[in-house]
């Protein structure tokens, strides 16, 4: 079992920034591709972005491309989601997820591909 601990959510005005963190203590973090998803009230969970095990490949949903950036620090067992130019429609619970194995550039974009999930952190963007 992998425990993912998220932090960094909160309330921000439109146009502001937040950085989410997701830590996986006690694991060989580089063995996992890491994804971010979000779920707004009444909506399905949707893909936000993913970073491969190596960190060399990242992919983003069209809705966040150019505004959000995923990075990872394998030495700290942590993945980050830097969110800039936030919009009210970015309001959601944000989840990080981990999937074990695959090649170094494996970077899935569907929730069903992931093995482990964090508890979620609320991000609220006011207009």
Secondary structure, 3 states (H helix, E strand, C coil): CCCCEEECCEEEECCCCEEEEEECCCCCHHHEEEEEEEECCCCCCEEEEEECCCCCCEEECCCCCCCEEEEEEHHHCEEEEEECCCCHHHCEEEEEEEEECCCCCCCCCCHHHCCEECCCEEEEEEC
